[in-house]
Each structure stands twice: as C-alpha cells, then as structure tokens.
Amino acid sequence: MQSTRLIKFLKTLSSAEIRQFRDFINSPAFNKNKNITGLFEILYEHYPEFDSAELKEDTLFELIFNNEKFEYFKIKNLISDLFGLGKEFLAFNSYRKDNYAKEKYLLQELRSRNLDSAFEQTYKNACRSLENTKVKDENYFQHKMNLQFEIMSYYSPKKPNVNFHYMQERLDLFVNYSAIFMLKIYNIMLHENNQNNYNFDMKMFDNVMAYLKENKIIDNPTLEIYYYVLLMETTKDEKYFYELKKLINKYREKLNEVDNYMVYLHLDGYCATAYNDFSRTDFLKEQFLLAVDYPVSDTTGSGKILYPDFLNQVKKAVRVNEFDWAEDYIEKFKNRLTEEKENTLNFCYGYISYKKGELDKALDCFSRTNFSNFIIKIQVKILLLQLYIDKEYYDQALLMIDTFRHYLSRERSILGSIKTSSMEFLKITSDLIKIKSSFAEKDMDYKIAGIKKEVSNMSNNRFGIKLWLLEKVSEL
C-alpha cells in the first residue's frame, strides 16, 4: 500500500485537509458507497505515516468485507474509487478557493434559469468586488472580460441591437489581458534564451511592442511594468532601468507578489550584467539598494532561503562596504537557510573579512567551505587564489592554479563562458605571480604592458576577477 497512488495522495494532505476530506467522503452529495467510507476510516487511523501491517490488501479486505472470500480486484477497485474521490476533492477544494470561478459559473446558472433579480444582484456584487481589488493584472482583466460576456449575454435577448458597447468593451479587455499574458511569456522566453541559449519563436513580439509604443498604456500597471522590463532587456539602455525603478516604486502596491519579485529580478540582473559583463561598478550601489528593498526571496514557498540567494545578498552589501547591513542580514536570516548552512556562513564571513582586509581570517573561513554547487566552488577557489597572491604565498598559488586548471578541464557541467573566463584568470594570475616574484628582470616594462593588455581583453568580469586583476596590475 505504501507505494499506491492513494497513500501518496493522502500523505500530501495537511491535518486540516484530511479532516475536510473525511467530511467530503461522508457527504452523500459526493459519496454513497459505505465501503469507500469504511476503507478511508481504516486509513485515517494510520495518518500520516500509513506504515502499519494492517494496511495490506488482504487485511483491509477482511476488515471491510468481514467473512467474504478475498477478491484482489474488489479491494483494488475500492482503493481506486477512493483515490478517484481524492482527485474530486482536490478539484472541489481548488474551486472553492477561486472566487472568480464561482462568480462566473454562478452567473451562468442564474442566467440560464432566468433568475433575473438574483443574476443582476450577483453581477453587481461581482463587479464591485473586482473593482475593489488593488492588483489589476491579467487575472483581473480576464475575469472582467468574463463578467462582460455574462452581462452581454443576459441583455442580448432582452434588448437586442442596443448594447453594442459591450462588444467593444469586451474586445478592449481582451487586448489588455492578451498583452499582459504575451509580455509575461516573452519575458520568460528572453530569460531562458539568455540562460540556456534556447531560441524561441516569439510570435507577434514586434507587433505587440509597436502597438504598446503607439498606444498609451492607461490604468494598467502590470502591462506598463512588463513593457519596460522588455524594453530594458532588449535594448540594454540604462534609461529603462531607471524608468522601471520609478515605476516599481509607484506601483508596488498595485502588483501581485510574483510580479513585484520578477521586476526585482530583472533590475538586479541588469546590475549584475553591468558588473559581470562590462566591469561597471556604478550599478553596485543600485544593486545593494534593491537588496535592501527585497532582502528575502522565498522561492521555496516554505519561509526558507536558498543558500545561493543568501550569500549573493551578502556579497551585494560587501561590494559597497555596507558591512553592518551584511552582518545584520546574516544574523537575522541565518536560521532560514535551507541547506549548506555552515558552508554558507563561512563563505559570508570570509567575504566580509577579505573586504575588510582581514586576510588570515578570510583564508581560514574560505578553507572551511566545501560546497557541492560547482559555481560557488569556483568562486571559493578564485577567492583563495586571490588571497594567496595578496599574502604573497606564491608557491601555494601556483600549485592551486595547476589543480584549479585540471578541475575546470574535467568538470563538464560548467558553462562555457565561466570556464573561459576562469581559464583566462588562471593564465593571467600565473603571469602576474612570475612578474611579482621577479626582480630586475629584463623587459619588465614590456611584460607588464603585455599583462595589462591581457586583462583588458578578458571576456568578462565574472566574480569580479577582471577588476581584481586591474587593481593588482596597477600596483606593479
């Protein structure tokens, strides 16, 4: 029984939900089979583990059917029927929580039964409730469009050839709904294209963007926000970054939680691209201010924080010397880490110590980490190598360069861009060590000029490696 679909389903139910399911099964409106009720009551006694020997098919059969001869398919069918009721319960529960769906189907029924007074009052209440919502996203426009269809269908047989305005209003609502929906899809497609190099056929993209450019967006914060997100992502023009930042401050209360977070991700991503791809530091303060506004991203849905998000927030603060904020963040949220807690805290304390100039402490903290995530593992290796060079531990640094190079060569899951920039970093740091450990060598100026050129030609500044090398080269 442990591996059956029924038991797997029952294990997903909270204590409140399984009590609701019990009421559901005992309601004659949903179930009139007493054997199904009996099966559930036996299982209910073993919630939530369901690991009793009593839950074998033959034992269940005997408990339910008493002295009848065991029939495998009879008990199997009963289990299947109970699972079927479980699926109905999930659908019913979901419907019960969806006020928009309840209003839509209630209006349909009232209209079809010619219950005019009840229809008009229900429609009026639904419209009032809808307009009182702060968030006017695609769900708002879709429901308003459905309500418009119901009132249009209600009046058409009563007052034909009069209410043409309903048709126009419904089309306008459909355009607003479709525009938001399409812009959100385009947004995801662009993100996946950038992250995974997948080329989508973004049908009607140019047409939709041209339409929105030519027609002023009125009273539609969600559409306006995503329009500027796409402008920022496609043009990379920083004026759209600042425009989007103004809009999010203006509309924060009029966007749902997911859309607010998506805008934060795009603004943060723009700052990260400026730093990682173009070695720009002028957006680091902007990125930190975004972290202040959005300190926690609960992408797990459980109140926990993913460790890569945690350490990235700390890095954003440390890069602009906001040490107090970084340390307060660690203390406030460290107990919400999902995993890798000790590694994450050592990384964060090491990063803070390094920026403060406490090199020995930083070296100790980073040496204590052992992440499974290869991206963070690479960051740690880079930081340790930088520390070895800063402390003039050149023998250890050269040894690490060799082992690091072998690690990059054999690790197949590393993205090509990260592997390329890391290999460039190792080659230049090796040259840097040779120059730093040489005295009065011939052609020193020529070699320094060569290494400066190599740094300038690096493919990117991922993990801050290009800026760090520029700083080291300037010290030669």
N, C-alpha and C positions, 0 to 999 in steps of 0.2 A: 504493500500500500504506500510506502514512503515515496516511491518514485511516480505514483499516479498523478495525473493532471489535477484531480480533485484535491489531494493532500497539498500539492504545491500551491494551488489556489488558496486553500484555507489558511496556509501559513502566511500568506501576504496580508491577511485581514488583521486590523488592529483589534483590541479588546472591545472597543465600541462598535466596530464594523461587524464583528462576528455575532454580537448581540442583535444588531439590526438584521443580519442575515437570518438569524433564528426567527425573528418576528416575521420576516418575509416568507420563510418556508411555512410557518404556521398560519399564514393568512390564506383563507380559502380562495381569495382572488388570484393567487399565484400558484397554489399547490393544494391538491385534494387527495394526494396519494399518501396514506398513513405510513406506508413502508419507507418512503423517502424521508418523512419526518423522523421515523424511528432510527434510520441509518444516521441521520445528522445528529440526533441526541447522543448516540453512542460516541460518535467522533468528537462531539462538543466536549465531552468529559475529558478528552485527552489533548485539548488545545493548550498550549501552542506547539508542543513537541511532536505529538502523534507517533510516539515510538513504542507503544505498548504491543505486546504479543497478541493482545485481544483484537488487534486490527487486521488480522489475517482474514482472507476472503471466507474460508470455511467457518471460522469463529463468528464472523459478522453474520453469515447466513443463518447459523444456528440461533443467534440472539434475536434475529428479526423474524425468522420463519418457524421458530420452535422445532417441532419434530419432523418437519418435511425433509425429504431426501435432498442432499446437497446438489444444486444445479449451478455450475460455474457461470453460465451465461446469464442466469437470472440475477445473480448478485452483481455481475459485471454491468448489466443493463441498469440496475438500480444506482450503482456508482456513477454511471454515465448520465443518468437522469438528474442526479443531484448536482453534478458538475454543470449540466445544462441550466439548472436553476441558478447556479452561481454566476454564470455569464449573464443571465437575465437580470440578476441583482446588480451586477456592475453597471449594466446599461441603465437600469432604473435609477440607481444612485447618481449616476452622471447626469441623467436628465433632470432629476430633482434639484440638482445644484445649478442648472442652467436656466436662469430666469428668462433669457431671450427666447430660448426654445419653447419654454412653457407658454409664454405670451403668444408666440407665433401660432402654435398648434391649437391653443385655446380659441384664438380669434378665428381660425379656420373652421373649427367645430361650431362656434356660435353663429358664424355667417351661414354655414351650410344648413343650419337648423332654423334659420330665420328668427333667431332670438335677438332682435334688433336693439332693444334697450340695453341688454347685457353686453352686446357687441360694442355699442357706442361708448358705454362707460369703461369697458375693458380697454378699448383703443385709447381713450382719453388718458387713462391712468398709465398705460404703457408709454405714451408719448411724453407725459410729464416726467415719469421716472427716467426715461432715456435722456431727456434734455438736462436733467439734474446731475448727470454723470460728469465728472471733471475730464476724464480721458475720452477723447474723441478720435479713436484710432479706426482701423479697418473694421473691427467688430461693431463699433458704433454705426458706421455708415452701412454696413451690411444689414444690421437689424432695422435701421431706419428705412432702408430700401424695402425690407420685408413688410414693415408696417404700412409703407406707402402702397404696396401691392394689395394688402388686405383692404385698405380704405377705398382704393380704386375699384377693386372687385365688388366691394359692398355697394358702392353708389352706381356702378355701371348699369345694372338692370333697373335701378330705381329712377335714375336721372341720366338716360343715355344722351350722348352727343353734347354734354355740358362740361364735364370735368376733365378736359384735355390737359389742364395744367398738371394733373397728377402724373401723366406720362412724362412730361418734361422734367418734373422734379425727380422722378424715379431714375431717369437717364443720368441726370446730374449727380445723384447719389451713387449710381453705378460707376461713373467716371472717377469720383473721389475714392470709392472703395478699391477699384481696379488699380488706380495709380499708386495707392499706398501698398497694395499687395505686390504689384510688379516691382516697385522700388525696393521693397524688402528682399524679394527674390534676387534682383540684380545685385544687391548689396552682398548677399551670401555668395553668389557666383563669383564676384570680383575677389572676395576674400579667399575662396577656395582656389581660384586661379593664381593668386599671389602666393598662397601657402603650398599648394600641391601641383602648380603648373598645369592645371586642367583647363582646357579651352572649351568654354560653353558657347552655345549658340544663343546669344542674348537677344532674342527676337523683340523687335519694336523698341529697342533701347533708345536709339537716336530719335525716333518719332516721339516717344514719351517725354524725353528730356527737352526736345524742341517745343512740344506743346506746353510744358510747365514753364519754360522760359518766356513764351509768348503770352501766357495767361496767368495773371497774378494769382497766387495762392491765397485764398481768403478763408479765415477761420478754420484752418486745418493744420494745427501744429505738427502732427505726426508726419504728414506729407511734406511740409516745409523742411522739417529736420532731415528727413531721409534724402530729400532733393539736394541739400547742401552737403550731406555726407558723400553722396555720389560725385558731386562737383569737386569736392576736396580729394577724393580718391582717384578720380580720373585725370584731373589737371595737375594735382600736387601743388597747387598755388596756395601759399600760406594765408592769403586774404580770406579764403574759405574756412581755414582753421579758426581764425578769429571771429568770423561771422557765425560759425557754428557754435563757438563758445558763448557768444552773446545770446544766441537762440536757446541754448540749453538752460542758461540762467533765467531766461524769460519764460520758458515753457516747462520747466522741471515738474511742476505740479500737474501739468496737463498731459504728461506722457506716462505710460504704464512703466512698471519696474524694469521689464525687459528692454524696452526702447531706451530708457534712460541709461541703462548699463551698456547697450550697444553703442550709443553715442560716446560714452566714456571710452570704450574700447577703441573706437576709431580715432578719437582725439589723442589718446595715449599712443596708439600705433603710429600716428603722424609724427609725434615727438620722438618715438623710438627709431623711426626710419631716418629722421633728420640726424640723429646721433650715430646710428649704426652704419648707414649707407653713405652719409655725407660729412661725417665728423663734426657736425654742428653742435655747439654747446649752448646756443642761445635759446633752445627749447627745453633745456633741462629743468629750469625753474617752472616753466609751464607744466611740465610732466609731474613735478612734485606737487604743484597746486591741485592738479587733478587727483593725485593720490590722497591729498587731504580731504577733498570732496567725496571721494569714493575709497575709503580705507579698506573696506572688506568686500570681496566678491564671492558670494556664497553660491558657487556654481555646482556644489554638491547637493544643494537643496536640504542640507541637514544641519545648517548652522556652523559647519566646519569650513576651514580654509585650506585649499590645496597648497602644498609647500612651495611650488614654483611661484605662485602668486604672492605668497608671504615674503619670500626673500627678494622678489622684484620690488615690492613696496619699500623695503628697507634700502635697497640699492638706490632707488629714486631719491630718497631723502639724503643719503650719504653723499651722493654726487654733488649736491648743492650745500653740503656742510650742515644739514639740519640734523645734527646728531641727537639732540634731545627728543625730537619727534620720532626718530628711528628707534631709540631706546624705549620710549613710551609705548610705541607700537608693539614692540616685541613683548613687553610686559603685559600689555592689555590683551593681546590676541594669541599668545603662545600656546595656551591650553585649547585652542580651537584648531590646531594643526591636525590634519588627517593622518599623516604618516611622516616618516623620516624626521621626527621632531628633533632628536639630538643632533643629527647632521645639519638640519636647517638652522638651529640656534648657533651651532659652532660656525657655520658659514657667515651668518649675520654678524656675530660678534667679531669674527675675523675681518670682515669687510669694514666694519666701523673702526677697528683698531688700526688697520692698514691706512685708512684715510687720515686718521689722527696722528700717524707717524709712529705708532707703537708696533714696530716691525716684529719683534720677538713674540709678542702676544698674538699678533696676526698669524705668524708662522705656526705657532702652536695650535691655534684654533682650526686653521685650514688642514693641518696634518691629521686632525682628529676626524675629519669627514670621510665618508665612503658612500657616496650616492650611487644608486643604481641607474638613475637617469643620466644618459651619456652627455646631454647638453650641459648639465650642471657639473658633471665630472670634468668636462673640458674646461669650464670656467675655473674650477679649482686648480687644475693643472697650470693654466695660464697665470693665475694669481700667485701660485707657489713659485713658478719660474721667475715672475717679476720680483718677488721678494728675495729670491736667491741672488738675483743681479743687483738689487738695491743694497743688499748686505755684502756684496762682493764675494759671495760663495760661488766662484766661477766653476770650480770642478764639479760641484753638485749640479749646477745649472746645465753644464754641458752633458752630464750624464742623463739629466732629466730630458733634455732636448732629444737625445737619442731614443729613450724609451717612449717619449710622447709621440715621436715620429712613427715609431713602429705601431703604437696604439691606433693612430689615425689611419694607417695603411690597412690594418686588419679589421677595423670596425666598419662594417658595411652599412649600418643604419644611419650613419652621419650624413647630413645633407651636403651636397657638393659644394655649396657656397661657404659653409662653415669649414669644411675640410680644406678648401683652397686658401681661405684667409688664415687658418691656423698654420698651414704649411708655410705660408709667406712669413708669418710671425716667427716661426722657429728658425727659418733661414736667416732672417734679419737679426734676431737675437744672438744667433751664433756668430754672425759677423760683428755685432756690437761687442760681444764679450772679447773677441780677438783684438779689437781696437782698444778696449778699455784695459786689457791686460798687457798691452804692448807699450814700450817706452822708446821714444826717439826713433821709431821705425821709419824707414824711407817711405816716401809717397803717402804719408799720413793724411795730409790735406785732401789728396785725391781719393783715398779710401773713405774719408768722412763724407766727401761730396757724393760719392757713389752710394753710400748707405742712406743719405738724405733723399736721394732720388728714388731708391727702392721703397722707402717709407711713403713718399708722396704718391707712388704708383700702386700702392696696395689696393686691393679690390674693395675693401670695406673696413669699417671700424668696429666690427662685431666684438662685443665685450670690452670696448674701449681700447683695443690693442694698438690702433694706429695713433691715437692721441698720446698714449703712454710712450710709444716709440719716438714720436716727435719731441716729447719732453726730454727723453734720455739723449737723443741725438743733439739737442740744443745745448746739453751740458758738456759735450765733447770739446 
